[in-house]
Amino acid sequence: MQNELNSSELIRALPYMKALRGKLVVVKYGGSAMINSGLKTAVIEDIVFMAALGVKVTLVHGGGPEIDTMLKAVGKETTFVNGLRYTDEETMNIVQMVLCGKVSKDICALIQRAGAQAIGLCGLDGGLLQAVRVKTADLGLVGDIKQVNRKILENVIENGEIPVVSPVAMGMGEDEGKSLNINADIAAAEIAVALGAEKLVLITDVRGILRNVLEPESLISKASRRQLDEFKAAGILNGGMIPKIECCACALDGGVKTAHIIDGRVPHSLLRELFTEKGAGTVITMNDD
């Protein structure tokens, strides 16, 4: 697959560039694109390119592999409940240290070197993300976001800088004063709603929604909010795709115009999804048009 945009493609991209200028786009950055150095460079280049076009980008990052590496280094065993990480106090300390410290600052440094300004934030900063503990399962210090202090993000964005958000929240109620671990997809969706974003983009390790997970060419390039419920009922959605779809549905229900799921294993898939007619993944809209 050719991944470089040529001159004719750039001309065809012009209407998309004009349409997004001045608009807010929230990008969740995770998966292989955070581990492979070449893919990491491509994502950062895409983010900086978007900012140079006048797109107001907010980047929300994950960091599961980095957390796993640190837990192993300190001899801490990882426990999972229904596929989700159980976060006790010791694990929470490591999550906060890795995400809000090393991962966030590394991303900011890459953005700065690529030519844009970035500010690292986590949910504890100014009460950016406030949450209560998840009640549906005993996951320890894992939270559901109840409030986003969007003013903090708006101040950074209006100053011409890119917020880089680590998904650690400030506890509320019985967990007041505690840090809570937040799923990065959920954090990105809630932030997109709070900002009134034009788009939410989830960078992941699959092509998008597939009619058959065993057939990569069965990509569904466009779907509506209504169809998401139909896909789930038909068993088309399964495994890790289900929570991602739920995040997209949450964003759309909250007023975000479009949600996108793209393959971070393909260099510059972010630019192709946003600035070409063909796209590079699945775009989900509120309407069936």
Secondary structure in CASP SS format (residue, H / E / C, confidence):
PFRMAT SS
TARGET T0000
AUTHOR 0000-0000-0000
METHOD secondary structure of the structure
MODEL  1
M C 1.00
Q C 1.00
N C 1.00
E C 1.00
L C 1.00
N C 1.00
S H 1.00
S H 1.00
E H 1.00
L H 1.00
I H 1.00
R H 1.00
A H 1.00
L H 1.00
P H 1.00
Y H 1.00
M H 1.00
K H 1.00
A H 1.00
L H 1.00
R C 1.00
G C 1.00
K C 1.00
L E 1.00
V E 1.00
V E 1.00
V E 1.00
K E 1.00
Y E 1.00
G C 1.00
G H 1.00
S H 1.00
A H 1.00
M H 1.00
I C 1.00
N C 1.00
S H 1.00
G H 1.00
L H 1.00
K H 1.00
T H 1.00
A H 1.00
V H 1.00
I H 1.00
E H 1.00
D H 1.00
I H 1.00
V H 1.00
F H 1.00
M H 1.00
A H 1.00
A H 1.00
L C 1.00
G C 1.00
V C 1.00
K E 1.00
V E 1.00
T E 1.00
L E 1.00
V E 1.00
H E 1.00
G C 1.00
G C 1.00
G H 1.00
P H 1.00
E H 1.00
I H 1.00
D H 1.00
T H 1.00
M H 1.00
L H 1.00
K H 1.00
A H 1.00
V C 1.00
G C 1.00
K C 1.00
E C 1.00
T C 1.00
T C 1.00
F E 1.00
V E 1.00
N C 1.00
G C 1.00
L E 1.00
R E 1.00
Y C 1.00
T E 1.00
D C 1.00
E H 1.00
E H 1.00
T H 1.00
M H 1.00
N H 1.00
I H 1.00
V H 1.00
Q H 1.00
M H 1.00
V H 1.00
L H 1.00
C H 1.00
G H 1.00
K H 1.00
V H 1.00
S H 1.00
K H 1.00
D H 1.00
I H 1.00
C H 1.00
A H 1.00
L H 1.00
I H 1.00
Q H 1.00
R H 1.00
A H 1.00
G C 1.00
A C 1.00
Q C 1.00
A E 1.00
I E 1.00
G E 1.00
L E 1.00
C E 1.00
G C 1.00
L C 1.00
D H 1.00
G H 1.00
G H 1.00
L C 1.00
L E 1.00
Q E 1.00
A E 1.00
V E 1.00
R E 1.00
V C 1.00
K C 1.00
T C 1.00
A C 1.00
D C 1.00
L C 1.00
G E 1.00
L C 1.00
V E 1.00
G E 1.00
D E 1.00
I E 1.00
K E 1.00
Q E 1.00
V E 1.00
N C 1.00
R H 1.00
K H 1.00
I H 1.00
L H 1.00
E H 1.00
N H 1.00
V H 1.00
I H 1.00
E H 1.00
N C 1.00
G C 1.00
E C 1.00
I E 1.00
P E 1.00
V E 1.00
V E 1.00
S E 1.00
P C 1.00
V E 1.00
A E 1.00
M E 1.00
G E 1.00
M C 1.00
G H 1.00
E H 1.00
D H 1.00
E C 1.00
G C 1.00
K C 1.00
S E 1.00
L E 1.00
N E 1.00
I C 1.00
N C 1.00
A H 1.00
D H 1.00
I H 1.00
A H 1.00
A H 1.00
A H 1.00
E H 1.00
I H 1.00
A H 1.00
V H 1.00
A H 1.00
L H 1.00
G C 1.00
A C 1.00
E C 1.00
K E 1.00
L E 1.00
V E 1.00
L E 1.00
I E 1.00
T E 1.00
D C 1.00
V C 1.00
R C 1.00
G C 1.00
I E 1.00
L E 1.00
R C 1.00
N C 1.00
V C 1.00
L C 1.00
E C 1.00
P C 1.00
E C 1.00
S C 1.00
L E 1.00
I E 1.00
S C 1.00
K E 1.00
A E 1.00
S E 1.00
R H 1.00
R H 1.00
Q H 1.00
L H 1.00
D H 1.00
E H 1.00
F H 1.00
K H 1.00
A H 1.00
A C 1.00
G C 1.00
I C 1.00
L C 1.00
N C 1.00
G C 1.00
G C 1.00
M H 1.00
I H 1.00
P H 1.00
K H 1.00
I H 1.00
E H 1.00
C H 1.00
C H 1.00
A H 1.00
C H 1.00
A H 1.00
L H 1.00
D H 1.00
G C 1.00
G C 1.00
V C 1.00
K C 1.00
T E 1.00
A E 1.00
H E 1.00
I E 1.00
I E 1.00
D E 1.00
G C 1.00
R C 1.00
V C 1.00
P C 1.00
H C 1.00
S H 1.00
L H 1.00
L H 1.00
R H 1.00
E H 1.00
L H 1.00
F H 1.00
T C 1.00
E C 1.00
K C 1.00
G C 1.00
A C 1.00
G E 1.00
T E 1.00
V E 1.00
I E 1.00
T E 1.00
M C 1.00
N C 1.00
D C 1.00
D C 1.00
END
